Amino acid sequence: MRRREERGPPAGAGLIRYFSEEGEGVKISPRLVLYFTIGFILFEVLLRFVGPQLLGF
C-alpha cells in the first residue's frame, strides 16, 4: 500500500509555510543594527542641545 504525502495546511486558511532558504540581499547582524540605533539616538540628543547654536536658531 502506498503511503500518503503529508501536506501542510492550505495557504487560504491564513497559515503560511516558510522555508529555510534565504533570499539575496544585504546581511546585517542584529548587533550592528543595535549600534546604529543607539548612535542615532545619541546624535539626536546631541543635536537637541547643540543644534540651535550650530544652526543659528
N, C-alpha and C positions, 0 to 999 in steps of 0.2 A: 504494500500500500504506500502511496506517495504522501510525503509529509507536506503540509501546507506552509507557505511562506508567511512569516509574521509580517504584518503591515502595521505602520503607525496609524495614529488617528487621522482622519481626513482633515485637510487644511481648512476646509469650510467650517469646521467646528470651532475655530478660533485658536487652535493649537498649531504651533509651527515647530517643525523639526530643524534643528541646527546641526550642521556638520562641522567637523573639526578642521576643515580646510580654511586656511587664512587667505584672504584676498591680497592683491597687490596694494601697496600704499606705504605711507611713511610710518615707521615703527618708532614710537616714543615710549620710554619707560614711565611708569606712574610716578617714580621718584622725580624725574625731570619735570613733569607737569606740576608736581607739588612745589618744586623750587621756583619755577617760573611764576606760579600763582602767588607765592609768598613775596617774591621780588616785586611783582606788580603792585601788590597791596602796599608794600613799604614805599615804593615810588610814589604812589598816590598820596600816602600820608605825608611824605616829604614835600610834595607839590602843594599840599593843603597849607603848609606853614611857610614855605619859602617861595612858592609860586607867585603870590601877589607882588613880592619885592622884585622878582626877576622879570615879570611881565609888565610891571608898572600899574597894577590895579590899585 
